[in-house]
Amino acid sequence: MIALVSIKPKYADLILSGEKTIELRKIFNHKINRVYLYASSPVKRIVAVFDCNATDFQVYNNDYVCELACVSLEEYCDYFRNSKTKWFISPYDVKPINKTLADIGLKRPPQSYQFLNAAQIKILEMNL
C-alpha cells in the first residue's frame, strides 16, 4: 500500500540526508510499504518517496531509537506519552521529489497519513 505522510520539514531533511533512519508514529498501517513524504509548513511540498518497513514494538532501547530517529529522549517520551502503540518506520531507497498537493488533486495535507489512489500514484511516479 502507498501513503502520503505529513512530517515536519526538519525531519524530512534528515530522512533525505540519510541521518534519520527511523520515523516515529503513534498510528500507522503495517501494510504501507511505500511512503510519499509531505513536508509541512513552511515548505508545503511532497519532497521525498521511499520504501519502508514498519514495526510496532513496545520494548526498545529508547536511547538507541532516539539516536536513529534524531530526537531527544524528552521529545520521544513526550510524543509517545499515553500512546498504546509505537510505530517505527524504517525508510530505504529514499529519493527526492518536488510536487505539490495540487499536483495530485489534494487541497490539504493529511493529519498523519492517507492512502493514495491509482491516479495520484501515477502522477507522483512519472518522474521517478
HUZI-V478014 format. One record per pair of residues at least 12 apart in sequence whose C-alpha atoms are under 10 Angstrom apart, sorted by the first residue. I is the first residue (numbers start at 1). J is the second residue. D is the distance in Angstrom with one decimal. If there is no record, write none. Layout:
i->I j->J d->D
i->I j->J d->D
This chain:
i->1 j->29 d->9.0
i->1 j->30 d->9.2
i->1 j->31 d->5.9
i->1 j->32 d->4.5
i->1 j->33 d->5.7
i->1 j->34 d->6.6
i->1 j->35 d->8.7
i->1 j->115 d->7.4
i->1 j->116 d->8.4
i->1 j->117 d->9.8
i->2 j->31 d->8.7
i->2 j->32 d->5.7
i->2 j->33 d->6.3
i->2 j->34 d->4.9
i->2 j->35 d->5.8
i->2 j->36 d->7.7
i->2 j->50 d->10.0
i->2 j->51 d->9.1
i->2 j->114 d->8.6
i->2 j->115 d->5.9
i->2 j->116 d->6.0
i->2 j->117 d->8.3
i->2 j->118 d->9.4
i->2 j->121 d->7.9
i->3 j->29 d->9.5
i->3 j->31 d->10.0
i->3 j->32 d->6.7
i->3 j->33 d->8.3
i->3 j->34 d->6.6
i->3 j->35 d->5.1
i->3 j->36 d->6.2
i->3 j->37 d->8.6
i->3 j->49 d->9.8
i->3 j->110 d->9.8
i->3 j->113 d->6.4
i->3 j->114 d->5.4
i->3 j->115 d->4.2
i->3 j->116 d->5.4
i->3 j->117 d->8.9
i->3 j->121 d->9.2
i->4 j->32 d->10.0
i->4 j->34 d->8.8
i->4 j->35 d->5.8
i->4 j->36 d->4.7
i->4 j->37 d->5.9
i->4 j->38 d->6.7
i->4 j->46 d->8.4
i->4 j->49 d->9.1
i->4 j->101 d->10.0
i->4 j->109 d->8.4
i->4 j->110 d->7.3
i->4 j->112 d->8.5
i->4 j->113 d->5.4
i->4 j->114 d->5.4
i->4 j->115 d->6.3
i->4 j->116 d->6.6
i->4 j->121 d->9.9
i->5 j->28 d->9.7
i->5 j->35 d->6.6
i->5 j->36 d->6.2
i->5 j->37 d->5.1
i->5 j->38 d->5.8
i->5 j->39 d->8.6
i->5 j->40 d->9.9
i->5 j->46 d->9.1
i->5 j->49 d->9.9
i->5 j->109 d->8.4
i->5 j->110 d->6.9
i->5 j->111 d->8.3
i->5 j->112 d->5.9
i->5 j->113 d->4.3
i->5 j->114 d->6.8
i->5 j->115 d->8.9
i->6 j->35 d->10.0
i->6 j->36 d->8.7
i->6 j->37 d->6.2
i->6 j->38 d->4.7
i->6 j->39 d->6.1
i->6 j->40 d->6.4
i->6 j->44 d->9.5
i->6 j->45 d->9.7
i->6 j->46 d->8.8
i->6 j->109 d->6.8
i->6 j->110 d->6.2
i->6 j->111 d->6.8
i->6 j->112 d->5.6
i->6 j->113 d->6.2
i->6 j->114 d->9.0
i->7 j->23 d->9.3
i->7 j->37 d->7.0
i->7 j->38 d->6.1
i->7 j->39 d->5.2
i->7 j->40 d->5.9
i->7 j->41 d->9.4
i->7 j->44 d->10.0
i->7 j->46 d->10.0
i->7 j->110 d->9.8
i->7 j->111 d->9.4
i->7 j->112 d->7.9
i->7 j->113 d->9.4
i->8 j->37 d->9.8
i->8 j->38 d->8.3
i->8 j->39 d->5.5
i->8 j->40 d->5.4
i->8 j->41 d->7.5
i->8 j->42 d->9.1
i->8 j->43 d->8.9
i->8 j->44 d->9.6
i->9 j->37 d->9.8
i->9 j->38 d->8.4
i->9 j->39 d->4.8
i->9 j->40 d->6.0
i->9 j->41 d->7.4
i->9 j->42 d->7.8
i->9 j->43 d->6.7
i->9 j->44 d->8.6
i->9 j->45 d->9.4
i->9 j->47 d->9.2
i->10 j->39 d->8.4
i->10 j->40 d->9.6
i->10 j->70 d->10.0
i->11 j->23 d->8.4
i->11 j->39 d->8.4
i->11 j->69 d->8.7
i->11 j->70 d->8.0
i->11 j->71 d->9.3
i->12 j->37 d->7.2
i->12 j->38 d->8.0
i->12 j->39 d->6.2
i->12 j->40 d->9.2
i->12 j->46 d->9.7
i->12 j->47 d->7.6
i->12 j->48 d->7.8
i->13 j->39 d->8.8
i->13 j->47 d->8.8
i->13 j->48 d->9.3
i->13 j->96 d->9.9
i->14 j->69 d->9.0
i->14 j->70 d->7.9
i->15 j->37 d->9.6
i->15 j->48 d->8.7
i->15 j->50 d->9.6
i->15 j->69 d->9.1
i->15 j->70 d->9.6
i->15 j->90 d->9.9
i->15 j->91 d->7.8
i->15 j->92 d->9.4
i->15 j->94 d->7.7
i->15 j->95 d->9.8
i->15 j->96 d->10.0
i->16 j->37 d->9.9
i->16 j->47 d->8.6
i->16 j->48 d->7.1
i->16 j->49 d->9.2
i->16 j->50 d->9.5
i->16 j->91 d->9.7
i->16 j->93 d->9.9
i->16 j->94 d->6.5
i->16 j->95 d->7.3
i->16 j->96 d->6.9
i->17 j->94 d->9.0
i->17 j->96 d->9.9
i->18 j->91 d->9.1
i->18 j->92 d->9.0
i->18 j->93 d->9.9
i->18 j->94 d->8.2
i->19 j->67 d->9.4
i->19 j->68 d->7.6
i->19 j->69 d->8.3
i->19 j->70 d->7.5
i->20 j->66 d->9.7
i->20 j->67 d->8.3
i->20 j->68 d->5.7
i->20 j->69 d->5.2
i->20 j->70 d->5.8
i->20 j->71 d->9.2
i->20 j->90 d->9.1
i->20 j->91 d->8.8
i->21 j->65 d->9.4
i->21 j->67 d->9.0
i->21 j->68 d->5.4
i->21 j->69 d->6.1
i->21 j->70 d->8.4
i->21 j->88 d->9.6
i->21 j->89 d->8.2
i->21 j->90 d->5.9
i->21 j->91 d->6.4
i->21 j->92 d->8.2
i->22 j->52 d->9.7
i->22 j->53 d->9.8
i->22 j->54 d->9.4
i->22 j->65 d->7.5
i->22 j->66 d->8.8
i->22 j->67 d->9.0
i->22 j->68 d->5.6
i->22 j->69 d->4.8
i->22 j->70 d->8.3
i->22 j->87 d->9.4
i->22 j->88 d->6.0
i->22 j->89 d->5.4
i->22 j->90 d->4.8
i->22 j->91 d->6.8
i->22 j->92 d->9.9
i->23 j->54 d->9.2
i->23 j->65 d->9.6
i->23 j->66 d->9.9
i->23 j->68 d->8.5
i->23 j->69 d->5.8
i->23 j->70 d->8.9
i->23 j->71 d->10.0
i->23 j->87 d->8.1
i->23 j->88 d->5.8
i->23 j->89 d->5.0
i->23 j->90 d->6.6
i->23 j->91 d->7.8
i->24 j->54 d->9.7
i->24 j->56 d->9.9
i->24 j->65 d->9.1
i->24 j->66 d->9.4
i->24 j->68 d->10.0
i->24 j->69 d->7.0
i->24 j->71 d->9.6
i->24 j->76 d->8.5
i->24 j->79 d->8.8
i->24 j->80 d->9.0
i->24 j->86 d->7.2
i->24 j->87 d->5.8
i->24 j->88 d->5.1
i->24 j->89 d->6.4
i->24 j->90 d->9.2
i->25 j->54 d->9.7
i->25 j->56 d->9.2
i->25 j->79 d->8.7
i->25 j->80 d->8.5
i->25 j->83 d->9.9
i->25 j->85 d->8.5
i->25 j->86 d->6.2
i->25 j->87 d->4.9
i->25 j->88 d->6.5
i->25 j->89 d->7.7
i->25 j->112 d->8.5
i->26 j->56 d->9.2
i->26 j->79 d->8.2
i->26 j->80 d->6.9
i->26 j->81 d->9.8
i->26 j->82 d->9.9
i->26 j->83 d->6.6
i->26 j->84 d->8.0
i->26 j->85 d->5.9
i->26 j->86 d->5.3
i->26 j->87 d->5.9
i->26 j->88 d->8.9
i->26 j->112 d->9.2
i->27 j->56 d->9.4
i->27 j->83 d->9.2
i->27 j->84 d->9.5
i->27 j->85 d->7.4
i->27 j->86 d->7.6
i->27 j->87 d->6.8
i->27 j->88 d->10.0
i->27 j->112 d->7.8
i->27 j->113 d->8.8
i->28 j->54 d->8.0
i->28 j->55 d->9.2
i->28 j->56 d->8.8
i->28 j->85 d->9.4
i->28 j->86 d->9.0
i->28 j->87 d->6.6
i->28 j->88 d->9.0
i->28 j->89 d->8.8
i->28 j->112 d->8.4
i->28 j->113 d->7.8
i->28 j->114 d->9.8
i->29 j->54 d->7.9
i->29 j->55 d->9.4
i->29 j->56 d->9.6
i->29 j->87 d->8.9
i->29 j->113 d->9.4
i->29 j->115 d->10.0
i->30 j->52 d->9.8
i->30 j->53 d->7.8
i->30 j->54 d->5.6
i->30 j->55 d->6.9
i->30 j->56 d->8.2
i->30 j->87 d->8.8
i->30 j->89 d->9.2
i->31 j->52 d->10.0
i->31 j->53 d->8.9
i->31 j->54 d->8.2
i->32 j->51 d->8.8
i->32 j->52 d->7.6
i->32 j->53 d->7.9
i->32 j->54 d->7.7
i->32 j->89 d->9.7
i->32 j->115 d->8.6
i->33 j->50 d->8.5
i->33 j->51 d->5.6
i->33 j->52 d->5.1
i->33 j->53 d->6.2
i->33 j->54 d->7.9
i->33 j->89 d->9.6
i->33 j->90 d->10.0
i->33 j->91 d->9.3
i->34 j->49 d->7.3
i->34 j->50 d->5.7
i->34 j->51 d->4.3
i->34 j->52 d->5.8
i->34 j->53 d->8.6
i->34 j->91 d->8.7
i->34 j->92 d->9.5
i->34 j->93 d->10.0
i->35 j->48 d->8.2
i->35 j->49 d->5.6
i->35 j->50 d->5.4
i->35 j->51 d->6.3
i->35 j->52 d->7.2
i->35 j->89 d->9.9
i->35 j->91 d->8.4
i->35 j->94 d->9.5
i->35 j->113 d->9.2
i->35 j->114 d->9.9
i->35 j->115 d->9.3
i->35 j->116 d->9.7
i->36 j->48 d->5.8
i->36 j->49 d->4.4
i->36 j->50 d->6.7
i->36 j->51 d->9.0
i->36 j->94 d->9.8
i->36 j->95 d->9.7
i->36 j->96 d->9.7
i->36 j->97 d->8.9
i->36 j->113 d->9.5
i->36 j->115 d->9.9
i->36 j->116 d->9.2
i->36 j->121 d->9.3
i->36 j->124 d->8.5
i->37 j->49 d->6.0
i->37 j->50 d->8.1
i->37 j->96 d->9.3
i->37 j->97 d->9.1
i->37 j->113 d->9.3
i->38 j->98 d->9.7
i->38 j->99 d->9.0
i->38 j->100 d->8.7
i->38 j->101 d->8.5
i->38 j->109 d->7.5
i->38 j->110 d->8.8
i->38 j->112 d->10.0
i->38 j->113 d->9.4
i->39 j->109 d->9.4
i->40 j->109 d->8.0
i->40 j->110 d->9.9
i->43 j->100 d->9.9
i->44 j->99 d->9.4
i->44 j->100 d->7.3
i->44 j->101 d->8.1
i->44 j->108 d->9.7
i->44 j->109 d->8.5
i->45 j->97 d->9.1
i->45 j->98 d->6.6
i->45 j->99 d->5.8
i->45 j->100 d->4.9
i->45 j->101 d->6.8
i->45 j->102 d->9.6
i->45 j->103 d->10.0
i->45 j->109 d->9.4
i->46 j->96 d->8.9
i->46 j->97 d->6.7
i->46 j->98 d->5.8
i->46 j->99 d->5.0
i->46 j->100 d->5.8
i->46 j->101 d->7.1
i->46 j->103 d->9.7
i->46 j->109 d->9.8
i->46 j->124 d->9.2
i->47 j->95 d->8.6
i->47 j->96 d->5.7
i->47 j->97 d->4.9
i->47 j->98 d->5.1
i->47 j->99 d->6.8
i->47 j->100 d->8.8
i->48 j->94 d->6.8
i->48 j->95 d->5.5
i->48 j->96 d->4.3
i->48 j->97 d->5.0
i->48 j->98 d->7.4
i->48 j->99 d->9.1
i->49 j->91 d->9.1
i->49 j->92 d->9.3
i->49 j->93 d->8.2
i->49 j->94 d->5.8
i->49 j->95 d->5.4
i->49 j->96 d->6.5
i->49 j->97 d->6.9
i->49 j->98 d->9.9
i->49 j->124 d->9.0
i->49 j->125 d->9.3
i->49 j->128 d->9.1
i->50 j->90 d->9.4
i->50 j->91 d->5.9
i->50 j->92 d->5.8
i->50 j->93 d->5.5
i->50 j->94 d->4.4
i->50 j->95 d->6.3
i->50 j->96 d->8.9
i->51 j->89 d->9.8
i->51 j->90 d->8.4
i->51 j->91 d->5.8
i->51 j->92 d->5.4
i->51 j->93 d->6.1
i->51 j->94 d->7.1
i->51 j->95 d->9.5
i->52 j->88 d->10.0
i->52 j->89 d->6.4
i->52 j->90 d->5.3
i->52 j->91 d->4.4
i->52 j->92 d->5.9
i->52 j->93 d->8.4
i->52 j->94 d->9.2
i->53 j->88 d->8.2
i->53 j->89 d->5.7
i->53 j->90 d->5.3
i->53 j->91 d->6.8
i->53 j->92 d->8.4
i->54 j->87 d->6.6
i->54 j->88 d->5.6
i->54 j->89 d->4.4
i->54 j->90 d->6.3
i->54 j->91 d->8.8
i->55 j->86 d->8.1
i->55 j->87 d->5.6
i->55 j->88 d->5.3
i->55 j->89 d->6.5
i->55 j->90 d->8.4
i->56 j->85 d->6.5
i->56 j->86 d->5.4
i->56 j->87 d->4.4
i->56 j->88 d->6.3
i->56 j->89 d->8.8
i->57 j->85 d->7.3
i->57 j->86 d->6.0
i->57 j->87 d->6.8
i->57 j->88 d->7.7
i->58 j->84 d->8.5
i->58 j->85 d->6.8
i->58 j->86 d->6.3
i->58 j->87 d->8.8
i->59 j->86 d->9.3
i->60 j->86 d->9.9
i->62 j->76 d->8.1
i->62 j->77 d->8.9
i->63 j->76 d->9.4
i->65 j->88 d->8.8
i->68 j->90 d->9.6
i->69 j->88 d->8.9
i->69 j->89 d->9.6
i->69 j->90 d->9.6
i->95 j->128 d->8.1
i->96 j->128 d->9.0
i->97 j->124 d->8.4
i->97 j->125 d->9.5
i->97 j->127 d->8.2
i->97 j->128 d->7.9
i->98 j->124 d->9.2
i->98 j->127 d->9.6
i->99 j->123 d->9.4
i->99 j->124 d->7.5
i->100 j->124 d->9.8
i->101 j->120 d->9.8
i->103 j->120 d->8.4
i->103 j->123 d->7.6
i->103 j->124 d->8.4
i->104 j->116 d->9.2
i->104 j->117 d->9.6
i->104 j->119 d->7.9
i->104 j->120 d->5.1
i->104 j->121 d->8.2
i->104 j->122 d->9.2
i->104 j->123 d->6.6
i->104 j->124 d->7.5
i->105 j->119 d->9.5
i->105 j->120 d->7.6
i->105 j->123 d->10.0
i->106 j->120 d->9.3
